[in-house]
Amino acid sequence: MPESEKAVTVDKKVLAFTPSNTKDELVITNVGPPITYKLKTSNPTRYGVKPRMGYIERGGSEKIGITFRGVDGKDMGLKDVFQLETRPMSPAEEKARKAYAAGNLQQAMAELGTKDKAAQDMLTYIWRNIPADIKAEKFILDCTLDQALLSFIVSGRGGSGSRPGSRQGTPRLGTPRQSTPRQPTDKLNSLHTAAPASATPAPAPQLTSSAAADVERLQSENKRLKAELTTWEQKREELLSANKACQAAAEELRSKGEVAGVTIPGWMFLVLCLIFFYLGLAMDRFYPASAP
């Protein structure tokens, strides 16, 4: 499709960064129906993209800021690639977008015909669920880093993984960097440095008079309780010994009682029976019953 007939156009096809300019912008213009877009990079750790996704109405435009963050020692390439994807929105998606913008999430999810909680992030959900009749259009954008920018970083002025213009990379090309002795800023290090070698440990905090009296009272109470515990232990041992002696005596009495129970109780019962029998005979003899 010729460039003049495209509904979506971009203002540039190459993004460039230099030591004095670590930010670039990409302008997307839409002359067709409402669209949604997302911008991806082949090296997301090196570049910051804001906004990464968004909507563009008919006849509107969107400005995307790209910031160069820096490079590390493992990735020193001079060329990266950006990919811009755009696609038109279906009528249901457009209604859902308007409801979502109005703060009505339930209506937006109803317009999309879903109950998935992932729809709370409307843009991500729309890009993950592209209708079959909608095709996305892709733009490939080249990105080049100025050789001076790479030299600035490799020389150590920008620091590994730092970005020019940051606190670590403030000096510009050609500016000599003066090395100054580093002063300890950490509080612990400064205290350690300031302490003399012969410093003695701080004395332990002293107790107040009331606290000392409480400690002494508790210690004496503890001693008293220990003494009482010892006394009760001794009494317990004495009671156990007495219990054993009582059990032995009871056992002895029980054995003697068994022997007596066979002879004495039976003999005495027979004697008593005989006494009462003879008393009954004597009573009938000396006091006969009167006839009626």
Backbone as CSV, one residue per row, in Angstrom:
resi,resn,N_x,N_y,N_z,CA_x,CA_y,CA_z,C_x,C_y,C_z
1,MET,0.856,-1.185,0.000,0.000,0.000,0.000,0.897,1.243,0.000
2,PRO,0.653,2.207,-0.915,1.467,3.432,-0.924,1.370,4.151,0.404
3,GLU,2.421,4.905,0.709,2.479,5.617,1.973,1.354,6.618,2.112
4,SER,0.925,7.239,0.992,-0.120,8.259,1.054,-1.492,7.666,1.342
5,GLU,-1.687,6.331,1.073,-2.982,5.710,1.273,-3.101,5.045,2.646
6,LYS,-2.046,5.003,3.405,-2.097,4.365,4.708,-2.870,5.231,5.687
7,ALA,-3.677,4.559,6.561,-4.433,5.297,7.559,-3.536,5.740,8.711
8,VAL,-2.446,4.999,8.963,-1.536,5.296,10.067,-0.162,5.601,9.483
9,THR,0.407,6.726,9.921,1.746,7.104,9.457,2.600,7.482,10.666
10,VAL,3.925,7.366,10.477,4.884,7.764,11.509,5.787,8.836,10.929
11,ASP,6.313,9.688,11.799,7.086,10.822,11.308,8.544,10.475,11.025
12,LYS,9.010,9.286,11.443,10.398,8.913,11.191,10.526,7.408,11.162
13,LYS,11.585,6.938,10.545,11.858,5.518,10.477,13.163,5.136,11.159
14,VAL,13.899,6.133,11.649,15.170,5.881,12.323,15.195,6.703,13.601
15,LEU,15.524,6.058,14.701,15.711,6.730,15.980,17.202,6.802,16.257
16,ALA,17.680,7.983,16.642,19.119,8.183,16.851,19.350,8.827,18.213
17,PHE,20.459,8.439,18.851,20.813,8.965,20.170,22.280,9.370,20.161
18,THR,22.563,10.496,20.809,23.920,11.027,20.901,24.219,11.349,22.366
19,PRO,25.486,11.626,22.707,25.790,11.981,24.100,25.019,13.194,24.596
20,SER,24.712,14.138,23.710,23.986,15.335,24.128,22.476,15.189,24.001
21,ASN,22.004,14.133,23.373,20.574,13.934,23.191,20.266,12.442,23.368
22,THR,19.848,12.073,24.567,19.561,10.666,24.859,18.062,10.381,24.806
23,LYS,17.273,11.322,24.284,15.836,11.121,24.153,15.408,11.418,22.726
24,ASP,14.436,10.629,22.265,13.868,10.845,20.941,12.371,10.648,21.023
25,GLU,11.662,11.134,20.017,10.208,11.047,19.994,9.743,10.468,18.675
26,LEU,8.650,9.731,18.764,8.003,9.171,17.584,6.547,9.628,17.596
27,VAL,6.114,10.236,16.478,4.751,10.756,16.364,3.964,9.843,15.432
28,ILE,2.839,9.326,15.934,1.955,8.459,15.150,0.702,9.256,14.816
29,THR,0.328,9.261,13.551,-0.855,9.996,13.089,-1.843,9.012,12.490
30,ASN,-3.107,9.177,12.844,-4.162,8.285,12.357,-5.213,9.104,11.615
31,VAL,-5.438,8.758,10.359,-6.461,9.445,9.567,-7.642,8.529,9.294
32,GLY,-7.604,7.301,9.794,-8.685,6.346,9.567,-9.525,6.158,10.816
33,PRO,-10.182,5.028,10.940,-11.011,4.760,12.126,-10.140,4.617,13.365
34,PRO,-10.748,4.633,14.548,-9.958,4.524,15.778,-9.077,3.274,15.783
35,ILE,-7.856,3.438,16.298,-6.888,2.344,16.326,-6.301,2.235,17.729
36,THR,-5.651,1.137,17.961,-4.830,0.951,19.147,-3.434,0.565,18.678
37,TYR,-2.427,0.909,19.460,-1.040,0.666,19.041,-0.247,0.149,20.232
38,LYS,0.902,-0.443,19.909,1.903,-0.801,20.921,3.272,-0.765,20.266
39,LEU,4.256,-0.310,21.025,5.623,-0.162,20.523,6.531,-1.083,21.325
40,LYS,7.270,-1.942,20.603,8.188,-2.896,21.234,9.602,-2.635,20.727
41,THR,10.577,-3.045,21.543,11.974,-2.883,21.171,12.702,-4.207,21.350
42,SER,13.738,-4.407,20.563,14.534,-5.633,20.663,15.439,-5.621,21.885
43,ASN,15.563,-4.477,22.562,16.434,-4.377,23.729,15.737,-3.526,24.790
44,PRO,14.762,-4.114,25.515,13.995,-3.305,26.478,14.809,-2.825,27.668
45,THR,15.949,-3.460,27.974,16.771,-2.986,29.089,17.546,-1.735,28.727
46,ARG,17.699,-1.471,27.440,18.480,-0.312,27.007,17.623,0.920,26.786
47,TYR,16.332,0.719,26.509,15.465,1.854,26.159,14.214,1.844,27.034
48,GLY,13.772,3.043,27.333,12.497,3.226,28.014,11.493,3.821,27.054
49,VAL,10.299,3.222,26.969,9.259,3.656,26.040,8.038,4.077,26.859
50,LYS,7.535,5.284,26.591,6.380,5.786,27.320,5.579,6.729,26.429
51,PRO,4.275,6.423,26.208,3.551,5.217,26.603,3.857,4.057,25.664
52,ARG,3.774,2.869,26.163,4.075,1.695,25.354,2.877,1.263,24.525
53,MET,1.655,1.491,25.039,0.427,1.168,24.315,-0.558,2.317,24.485
54,GLY,-1.524,2.400,23.550,-2.507,3.469,23.655,-3.548,3.414,22.547
55,TYR,-4.453,4.409,22.552,-5.510,4.554,21.540,-5.277,5.845,20.773
56,ILE,-5.731,5.863,19.537,-5.690,7.089,18.736,-7.019,7.198,17.999
57,GLU,-7.737,8.306,18.209,-8.998,8.526,17.527,-8.759,8.889,16.058
58,ARG,-9.833,8.917,15.321,-9.732,9.324,13.906,-9.236,10.767,13.827
59,GLY,-8.234,11.001,12.999,-7.668,12.334,12.830,-6.755,12.762,13.970
60,GLY,-6.476,11.869,14.924,-5.633,12.223,16.054,-4.205,11.752,15.872
61,SER,-3.363,12.124,16.813,-1.959,11.729,16.785,-1.494,11.475,18.219
62,GLU,-0.439,10.731,18.333,0.106,10.368,19.639,1.623,10.503,19.587
63,LYS,2.179,11.082,20.640,3.625,11.270,20.714,4.180,10.274,21.731
64,ILE,5.152,9.470,21.303,5.767,8.452,22.158,7.204,8.869,22.445
65,GLY,7.566,8.879,23.700,8.930,9.227,24.085,9.782,7.974,24.276
66,ILE,10.965,7.986,23.693,11.929,6.880,23.832,13.181,7.434,24.485
67,THR,13.616,6.824,25.568,14.770,7.288,26.328,15.850,6.218,26.312
68,PHE,17.071,6.640,25.999,18.216,5.729,26.041,18.691,5.611,27.492
69,ARG,18.666,4.398,28.034,19.035,4.176,29.428,20.513,3.899,29.622
70,GLY,21.147,3.262,28.674,22.558,2.920,28.807,22.802,1.498,28.352
71,VAL,24.056,1.114,28.328,24.443,-0.237,27.923,25.327,-0.820,29.000
72,ASP,25.429,-2.141,29.010,26.347,-2.801,29.923,27.456,-3.464,29.119
73,GLY,28.389,-4.053,29.824,29.543,-4.641,29.153,29.218,-5.853,28.316
74,LYS,28.043,-6.471,28.513,27.687,-7.664,27.761,27.000,-7.336,26.442
75,ASP,26.529,-6.120,26.262,25.758,-5.771,25.070,26.194,-4.390,24.615
76,MET,27.167,-4.354,23.707,27.736,-3.077,23.270,27.414,-2.797,21.805
77,GLY,26.335,-3.408,21.247,25.997,-3.180,19.848,25.570,-1.750,19.590
78,LEU,25.669,-1.340,18.336,25.346,0.034,17.954,23.977,0.155,17.313
79,LYS,23.291,-0.969,17.061,22.036,-0.908,16.325,20.998,-1.778,16.997
80,ASP,19.830,-1.199,17.241,18.690,-1.922,17.770,17.500,-1.671,16.860
81,VAL,16.409,-2.424,17.103,15.232,-2.347,16.252,14.002,-2.124,17.123
82,PHE,13.113,-1.257,16.633,11.813,-1.041,17.251,10.736,-1.523,16.288
83,GLN,9.641,-2.046,16.839,8.513,-2.490,16.015,7.243,-1.846,16.543
84,LEU,6.574,-1.110,15.685,5.303,-0.468,16.011,4.182,-1.275,15.365
85,GLU,3.224,-1.714,16.172,2.064,-2.445,15.671,0.818,-1.612,15.905
86,THR,-0.002,-1.494,14.875,-1.283,-0.785,14.980,-2.366,-1.668,14.384
87,ARG,-3.570,-1.504,14.885,-4.703,-2.244,14.322,-5.980,-1.479,14.619
88,PRO,-6.975,-1.563,13.720,-8.253,-0.902,13.991,-9.000,-1.622,15.104
89,MET,-9.880,-0.900,15.748,-10.664,-1.458,16.836,-12.049,-1.826,16.333
90,SER,-12.563,-2.945,16.803,-13.916,-3.367,16.438,-14.930,-2.476,17.155
91,PRO,-16.175,-2.446,16.667,-17.189,-1.629,17.365,-17.347,-2.008,18.832
92,ALA,-17.293,-3.306,19.140,-17.421,-3.717,20.542,-16.241,-3.217,21.373
93,GLU,-15.046,-3.275,20.795,-13.875,-2.788,21.511,-13.938,-1.280,21.721
94,GLU,-14.473,-0.561,20.730,-14.594,0.892,20.870,-15.596,1.243,21.975
95,LYS,-16.718,0.517,22.035,-17.689,0.755,23.110,-17.073,0.395,24.468
96,ALA,-16.326,-0.711,24.509,-15.686,-1.115,25.761,-14.651,-0.089,26.193
97,ARG,-13.939,0.496,25.221,-12.936,1.513,25.564,-13.589,2.742,26.164
98,LYS,-14.708,3.159,25.588,-15.395,4.346,26.109,-15.960,4.073,27.500
99,ALA,-16.519,2.869,27.716,-17.027,2.534,29.051,-15.888,2.450,30.054
100,TYR,-14.753,1.906,29.607,-13.584,1.795,30.491,-13.050,3.182,30.855
101,ALA,-13.028,4.095,29.864,-12.572,5.455,30.123,-13.505,6.189,31.068
102,ALA,-14.822,5.815,31.050,-15.788,6.440,31.949,-15.768,5.822,33.335
103,GLY,-14.937,4.804,33.521,-14.822,4.170,34.826,-15.798,3.041,35.062
104,ASN,-16.506,2.592,34.026,-17.485,1.512,34.161,-16.848,0.222,33.654
105,LEU,-16.137,-0.458,34.528,-15.425,-1.675,34.139,-16.387,-2.809,33.813
106,GLN,-17.487,-2.924,34.573,-18.432,-4.005,34.326,-19.045,-3.892,32.936
107,GLN,-19.417,-2.689,32.542,-19.983,-2.505,31.208,-18.949,-2.787,30.130
108,ALA,-17.693,-2.381,30.386,-16.636,-2.637,29.406,-16.436,-4.132,29.211
109,MET,-16.444,-4.901,30.304,-16.281,-6.349,30.187,-17.483,-6.983,29.507
110,ALA,-18.675,-6.422,29.743,-19.867,-6.930,29.069,-19.802,-6.673,27.565
111,GLU,-19.290,-5.500,27.164,-19.151,-5.199,25.737,-18.162,-6.157,25.070
112,LEU,-17.122,-6.556,25.800,-16.146,-7.500,25.253,-16.630,-8.938,25.359
113,GLY,-17.732,-9.156,26.108,-18.263,-10.496,26.255,-17.365,-11.408,27.062
114,THR,-16.758,-10.891,28.114,-15.853,-11.683,28.926,-16.050,-11.351,30.400
115,LYS,-15.691,-12.320,31.247,-15.654,-12.116,32.690,-14.240,-12.291,33.224
116,ASP,-13.305,-12.371,32.297,-11.908,-12.558,32.680,-11.395,-11.304,33.397
117,LYS,-10.780,-11.497,34.570,-10.252,-10.361,35.324,-9.110,-9.674,34.596
118,ALA,-8.512,-10.383,33.625,-7.427,-9.766,32.853,-7.925,-8.574,32.049
119,ALA,-9.251,-8.498,31.829,-9.803,-7.369,31.076,-9.708,-6.067,31.845
120,GLN,-9.344,-6.126,33.126,-9.154,-4.890,33.876,-8.024,-4.060,33.277
121,ASP,-7.047,-4.733,32.662,-6.014,-4.038,31.882,-6.483,-4.079,30.431
122,MET,-7.286,-3.083,30.061,-8.008,-3.123,28.802,-7.091,-3.250,27.596
123,LEU,-6.024,-2.458,27.545,-5.145,-2.485,26.377,-4.476,-3.842,26.207
124,THR,-3.952,-4.376,27.306,-3.283,-5.677,27.215,-4.268,-6.751,26.786
125,TYR,-5.488,-6.709,27.317,-6.491,-7.716,26.963,-6.860,-7.615,25.483
126,ILE,-7.009,-6.407,24.973,-7.385,-6.239,23.566,-6.287,-6.774,22.651
127,TRP,-5.023,-6.530,23.001,-3.937,-7.005,22.150,-3.739,-8.515,22.255
128,ARG,-4.136,-9.099,23.372,-4.015,-10.558,23.494,-5.191,-11.302,22.866
129,ASN,-6.271,-10.587,22.568,-7.467,-11.214,22.013,-7.878,-10.448,20.751
130,ILE,-7.085,-10.570,19.690,-7.362,-9.880,18.431,-8.405,-10.683,17.656
131,PRO,-9.515,-10.062,17.213,-10.511,-10.786,16.406,-9.888,-11.333,15.125
132,ALA,-10.472,-12.409,14.635,-9.903,-13.074,13.456,-9.986,-12.203,12.215
133,ASP,-10.976,-11.306,12.118,-11.142,-10.483,10.920,-10.345,-9.186,10.969
134,ILE,-9.513,-8.998,12.017,-8.719,-7.776,12.141,-7.245,-8.147,12.060
135,LYS,-6.521,-7.424,11.237,-5.091,-7.663,11.064,-4.305,-6.441,11.520
136,ALA,-3.200,-6.703,12.189,-2.360,-5.613,12.682,-1.363,-5.195,11.608
137,GLU,-1.073,-3.911,11.593,-0.085,-3.355,10.667,1.205,-3.087,11.441
138,LYS,2.334,-3.446,10.846,3.608,-3.347,11.540,4.529,-2.352,10.837
139,PHE,5.241,-1.591,11.665,6.261,-0.661,11.190,7.578,-1.034,11.860
140,ILE,8.622,-1.184,11.077,9.948,-1.484,11.611,10.754,-0.182,11.648
141,LEU,11.255,0.169,12.818,12.030,1.391,13.001,13.453,1.011,13.406
142,ASP,14.413,1.545,12.663,15.810,1.320,13.012,16.231,2.289,14.110
143,CYS,17.242,1.869,14.864,17.763,2.716,15.940,19.271,2.615,15.928
144,THR,19.910,3.746,15.875,21.374,3.775,15.841,21.883,4.594,17.019
145,LEU,23.006,4.139,17.547,23.689,4.873,18.606,24.930,5.519,18.006
146,ASP,25.084,6.798,18.335,26.243,7.528,17.822,27.530,6.900,18.356
147,GLN,28.562,6.823,17.491,29.840,6.245,17.907,30.424,6.996,19.097
148,ALA,30.218,8.300,19.123,30.713,9.073,20.259,30.010,8.677,21.549
149,LEU,28.716,8.303,21.443,27.985,7.867,22.622,28.580,6.574,23.168
150,LEU,28.900,5.649,22.263,29.502,4.399,22.702,30.885,4.636,23.292
151,SER,31.662,5.525,22.657,32.990,5.843,23.187,32.889,6.481,24.559
152,PHE,31.874,7.311,24.734,31.651,7.957,26.030,31.412,6.923,27.129
153,ILE,30.664,5.877,26.779,30.340,4.851,27.773,31.514,3.917,27.990
154,VAL,32.170,3.467,26.895,33.272,2.518,27.007,34.442,3.131,27.752
155,SER,34.658,4.448,27.615,35.781,5.097,28.275,35.643,5.115,29.786
156,GLY,34.451,4.791,30.255,34.248,4.761,31.691,33.640,6.022,32.241
157,ARG,33.446,7.033,31.397,32.892,8.295,31.903,31.413,8.148,32.236
158,GLY,30.750,7.289,31.467,29.339,7.086,31.748,29.107,6.005,32.762
159,GLY,30.122,5.149,32.989,29.949,4.048,33.930,29.217,2.895,33.284
160,SER,29.522,1.680,33.720,28.875,0.502,33.166,27.407,0.515,33.524
161,GLY,26.568,0.397,32.496,25.136,0.362,32.723,24.534,1.710,33.035
162,SER,25.271,2.815,32.830,24.742,4.136,33.160,24.309,4.852,31.906
163,ARG,23.601,5.910,32.087,23.076,6.707,30.982,23.761,8.065,30.977
164,PRO,24.173,8.555,29.798,24.774,9.894,29.745,23.806,10.922,30.274
165,GLY,24.366,11.872,31.008,23.533,12.902,31.604,23.062,12.533,32.990
166,SER,23.285,11.257,33.405,22.903,10.852,34.749,23.967,11.318,35.722
167,ARG,23.804,10.975,36.979,24.729,11.452,38.010,26.133,10.889,37.798
168,GLN,26.179,9.597,37.310,27.478,9.000,37.069,28.120,9.514,35.785
169,GLY,27.290,9.887,34.806,27.843,10.258,33.509,27.725,11.726,33.215
170,THR,27.873,12.577,34.195,27.725,14.014,33.974,28.807,14.593,33.079
171,PRO,30.100,14.256,33.200,31.125,14.850,32.353,30.880,14.536,30.891
172,ARG,31.112,15.505,30.047,30.924,15.337,28.610,32.248,14.945,27.962
173,LEU,32.173,14.646,26.636,33.372,14.272,25.897,34.385,15.403,25.914
174,GLY,35.660,15.040,26.120,36.726,16.032,26.106,36.905,16.724,27.424
175,THR,36.040,16.492,28.387,36.161,17.134,29.693,36.958,16.235,30.619
176,PRO,38.131,16.666,31.076,38.925,15.802,31.958,38.200,15.601,33.278
177,ARG,38.321,14.420,33.753,37.681,14.084,35.016,38.733,14.054,36.109
178,GLN,38.526,14.862,37.120,39.462,14.940,38.223,39.066,13.940,39.290
179,SER,40.058,13.154,39.678,39.796,12.156,40.709,40.074,12.766,42.073
180,THR,39.165,12.637,42.940,39.303,13.159,44.299,39.163,11.990,45.261
181,PRO,39.891,12.049,46.369,39.771,10.952,47.327,38.348,10.856,47.861
182,ARG,37.891,9.659,47.908,36.519,9.424,48.343,36.435,9.484,49.856
183,GLN,35.503,10.283,50.326,35.318,10.434,51.756,34.247,9.464,52.236
184,PRO,34.442,8.895,53.393,33.408,7.979,53.892,32.120,8.724,54.192
185,THR,31.047,8.238,53.584,29.738,8.861,53.799,28.832,7.991,54.656
186,ASP,29.147,6.727,54.723,28.313,5.853,55.532,28.485,6.177,57.010
187,LYS,27.396,6.260,57.731,27.473,6.621,59.143,28.260,5.610,59.948
188,LEU,28.063,4.344,59.636,28.771,3.321,60.382,30.268,3.418,60.129
189,ASN,30.646,3.642,58.850,32.070,3.763,58.542,32.668,4.996,59.200
190,SER,31.920,6.092,59.195,32.451,7.305,59.801,32.615,7.142,61.305
191,LEU,31.686,6.471,61.947,31.830,6.239,63.378,33.000,5.321,63.667
192,HIS,33.180,4.325,62.801,34.283,3.401,63.000,35.623,4.114,62.806
193,THR,35.655,5.031,61.834,36.893,5.759,61.584,37.191,6.725,62.716
194,ALA,36.162,7.339,63.271,36.379,8.343,64.300,36.716,7.728,65.654
195,ALA,36.384,6.477,65.875,36.623,5.863,67.180,38.100,5.606,67.376
196,PRO,38.706,5.958,68.518,40.134,5.692,68.753,40.374,4.205,68.905
197,ALA,41.625,3.793,68.672,41.980,2.372,68.715,41.869,1.831,70.127
198,SER,42.129,2.662,71.138,42.131,2.200,72.527,40.786,2.417,73.212
199,ALA,39.745,2.600,72.428,38.436,2.872,73.023,37.947,1.643,73.769
200,THR,37.412,1.876,74.947,36.886,0.780,75.767,35.386,0.699,75.580
201,PRO,34.829,-0.497,75.730,33.380,-0.612,75.556,32.621,0.200,76.588
202,ALA,31.510,0.714,76.200,30.698,1.549,77.079,30.203,0.726,78.259
203,PRO,30.187,1.307,79.458,29.710,0.548,80.625,28.226,0.229,80.509
204,ALA,27.860,-0.855,81.152,26.452,-1.253,81.122,25.605,-0.235,81.877
205,PRO,24.415,0.000,81.456,23.553,0.984,82.131,23.261,0.563,83.566
206,GLN,23.288,1.539,84.477,23.049,1.279,85.887,21.546,1.292,86.185
207,LEU,21.148,0.390,87.143,19.745,0.334,87.528,19.415,1.441,88.524
208,THR,18.207,1.901,88.488,17.768,2.892,89.466,17.586,2.210,90.825
209,SER,17.446,3.027,91.865,17.319,2.468,93.222,16.068,1.613,93.363
210,SER,14.963,2.072,92.794,13.723,1.296,92.888,13.832,-0.015,92.125
211,ALA,14.460,0.033,90.945,14.626,-1.188,90.164,15.544,-2.163,90.883
212,ALA,16.614,-1.649,91.495,17.526,-2.518,92.236,16.813,-3.164,93.427
213,ALA,15.966,-2.388,94.125,15.210,-2.948,95.251,14.261,-4.034,94.782
214,ASP,13.613,-3.825,93.633,12.714,-4.847,93.093,13.470,-6.112,92.740
215,VAL,14.653,-5.957,92.155,15.458,-7.131,91.787,15.850,-7.906,93.035
216,GLU,16.282,-7.179,94.082,16.686,-7.847,95.322,15.498,-8.556,95.967
217,ARG,14.329,-7.913,95.955,13.145,-8.541,96.535,12.774,-9.811,95.782
218,LEU,12.847,-9.767,94.471,12.515,-10.942,93.673,13.509,-12.070,93.910
219,GLN,14.790,-11.724,94.076,15.787,-12.757,94.340,15.538,-13.431,95.683
220,SER,15.223,-12.639,96.741,14.945,-13.226,98.050,13.680,-14.079,98.018
221,GLU,12.669,-13.629,97.288,11.442,-14.406,97.159,11.708,-15.730,96.447
222,ASN,12.607,-15.669,95.476,12.973,-16.890,94.756,13.670,-17.879,95.685
223,LYS,14.568,-17.387,96.543,15.248,-18.260,97.499,14.245,-18.886,98.476
224,ARG,13.297,-18.081,98.976,12.309,-18.592,99.915,11.470,-19.698,99.285
225,LEU,11.049,-19.486,98.065,10.247,-20.490,97.379,11.021,-21.776,97.151
226,LYS,12.319,-21.628,96.846,13.142,-22.817,96.658,13.258,-23.600,97.973
227,ALA,13.418,-22.874,99.097,13.511,-23.548,100.398,12.206,-24.265,100.725
228,GLU,11.058,-23.607,100.491,9.774,-24.248,100.740,9.588,-25.485,99.860
229,LEU,10.044,-25.396,98.647,9.936,-26.541,97.749,10.746,-27.718,98.282
230,THR,11.947,-27.417,98.800,12.779,-28.484,99.370,12.095,-29.121,100.579
231,THR,11.481,-28.285,101.450,10.782,-28.808,102.631,9.616,-29.703,102.233
232,TRP,8.836,-29.272,101.277,7.695,-30.076,100.828,8.146,-31.371,100.171
233,GLU,9.278,-31.356,99.533,9.814,-32.585,98.956,10.179,-33.570,100.069
234,GLN,10.796,-33.055,101.144,11.146,-33.920,102.269,9.893,-34.503,102.914
235,LYS,8.855,-33.666,103.135,7.608,-34.170,103.713,6.967,-35.219,102.817
236,ARG,7.057,-35.017,101.559,6.498,-35.991,100.617,7.195,-37.336,100.751
237,GLU,8.524,-37.296,100.872,9.269,-38.545,101.047,8.868,-39.227,102.356
238,GLU,8.686,-38.430,103.446,8.275,-39.012,104.726,6.894,-39.648,104.631
239,LEU,5.976,-38.976,103.951,4.631,-39.532,103.802,4.638,-40.818,102.982
240,LEU,5.478,-40.834,101.958,5.581,-42.047,101.161,6.109,-43.209,102.004
241,SER,7.121,-42.920,102.845,7.667,-43.968,103.724,6.610,-44.454,104.713
242,ALA,5.854,-43.507,105.320,4.806,-43.888,106.259,3.719,-44.703,105.578
243,ASN,3.401,-44.350,104.354,2.398,-45.091,103.596,2.846,-46.524,103.359
244,LYS,4.119,-46.689,103.027,4.634,-48.032,102.828,4.571,-48.840,104.118
245,ALA,4.913,-48.199,105.264,4.863,-48.898,106.550,3.428,-49.303,106.885
246,CYS,2.472,-48.430,106.657,1.070,-48.743,106.914,0.588,-49.898,106.043
247,GLN,1.009,-49.890,104.800,0.608,-50.974,103.917,1.164,-52.310,104.399
248,ALA,2.437,-52.279,104.887,3.037,-53.512,105.410,2.287,-53.992,106.651
249,ALA,1.941,-53.082,107.587,1.205,-53.458,108.802,-0.180,-54.004,108.458
250,ALA,-0.851,-53.372,107.527,-2.177,-53.846,107.119,-2.101,-55.234,106.524
251,GLU,-1.059,-55.457,105.762,-0.886,-56.787,105.169,-0.673,-57.850,106.255
252,GLU,0.105,-57.463,107.262,0.354,-58.406,108.368,-0.929,-58.696,109.140
253,LEU,-1.715,-57.651,109.440,-2.978,-57.846,110.138,-3.956,-58.672,109.314
254,ARG,-3.963,-58.462,108.033,-4.861,-59.216,107.173,-4.524,-60.692,107.201
255,SER,-3.220,-60.982,107.205,-2.821,-62.407,107.270,-3.213,-63.027,108.604
256,LYS,-3.060,-62.300,109.716,-3.469,-62.813,111.024,-4.975,-62.956,111.107
257,GLY,-5.714,-62.067,110.581,-7.173,-62.113,110.599,-7.717,-63.306,109.845
258,GLU,-7.080,-63.692,108.782,-7.535,-64.839,108.025,-7.415,-66.110,108.851
259,VAL,-6.285,-66.235,109.641,-6.110,-67.409,110.484,-7.175,-67.443,111.578
260,ALA,-7.400,-66.299,112.253,-8.397,-66.228,113.337,-9.806,-66.382,112.817
261,GLY,-10.055,-65.967,111.647,-11.397,-66.021,111.090,-11.882,-67.446,110.881
262,VAL,-10.985,-68.372,110.717,-11.400,-69.754,110.500,-11.751,-70.436,111.816
263,THR,-11.067,-70.088,112.950,-11.226,-70.787,114.232,-12.059,-70.000,115.221
264,ILE,-11.638,-68.815,115.602,-12.261,-68.062,116.691,-13.689,-67.673,116.370
265,PRO,-13.994,-66.993,115.241,-15.377,-66.583,115.005,-16.324,-67.774,114.967
266,GLY,-15.975,-68.867,114.376,-16.866,-70.040,114.318,-17.084,-70.694,115.687
267,TRP,-16.064,-70.809,116.420,-16.150,-71.402,117.768,-17.026,-70.567,118.676
268,MET,-16.817,-69.289,118.670,-17.628,-68.404,119.513,-19.084,-68.445,119.084
269,PHE,-19.381,-68.571,117.816,-20.762,-68.636,117.348,-21.452,-69.892,117.871
270,LEU,-20.721,-71.006,117.858,-21.303,-72.267,118.376,-21.583,-72.184,119.878
271,VAL,-20.669,-71.591,120.610,-20.855,-71.443,122.055,-22.078,-70.590,122.354
272,LEU,-22.214,-69.510,121.671,-23.368,-68.625,121.892,-24.674,-69.327,121.549
273,CYS,-24.647,-70.093,120.489,-25.865,-70.819,120.110,-26.272,-71.821,121.208
274,LEU,-25.295,-72.526,121.749,-25.589,-73.478,122.804,-26.105,-72.771,124.054
275,ILE,-25.529,-71.667,124.421,-25.976,-70.922,125.604,-27.423,-70.504,125.448
276,PHE,-27.797,-69.932,124.320,-29.179,-69.495,124.130,-30.145,-70.678,124.094
277,PHE,-29.692,-71.813,123.591,-30.560,-72.995,123.529,-30.889,-73.479,124.941
278,TYR,-29.865,-73.583,125.754,-30.108,-74.051,127.115,-30.885,-73.020,127.923
279,LEU,-30.657,-71.775,127.681,-31.462,-70.767,128.376,-32.928,-70.888,128.001
280,GLY,-33.186,-71.195,126.759,-34.580,-71.373,126.328,-35.224,-72.576,127.007
281,LEU,-34.505,-73.659,127.131,-35.046,-74.842,127.809,-35.340,-74.543,129.273
282,ALA,-34.430,-73.826,129.910,-34.632,-73.498,131.326,-35.844,-72.606,131.502
283,MET,-36.054,-71.703,130.658,-37.199,-70.810,130.773,-38.496,-71.581,130.618
284,ASP,-38.556,-72.522,129.684,-39.770,-73.315,129.507,-40.024,-74.225,130.714
285,ARG,-38.971,-74.676,131.381,-39.123,-75.588,132.520,-39.585,-74.840,133.754
286,PHE,-38.944,-73.743,134.048,-39.268,-73.032,135.300,-40.448,-72.091,135.105
287,TYR,-40.727,-71.635,133.930,-41.857,-70.732,133.698,-42.685,-71.305,132.565
288,PRO,-43.482,-72.372,132.867,-44.312,-72.949,131.787,-45.428,-71.983,131.380
289,ALA,-45.822,-72.115,130.180,-46.863,-71.213,129.651,-48.217,-71.596,130.249
290,SER,-49.088,-70.629,130.690,-50.376,-70.877,131.300,-51.379,-71.327,130.260
291,ALA,-52.236,-72.279,130.609,-53.221,-72.770,129.639,-54.329,-71.744,129.463
292,PRO,-54.973,-71.695,128.369,-56.051,-70.713,128.155,-57.290,-71.094,128.887
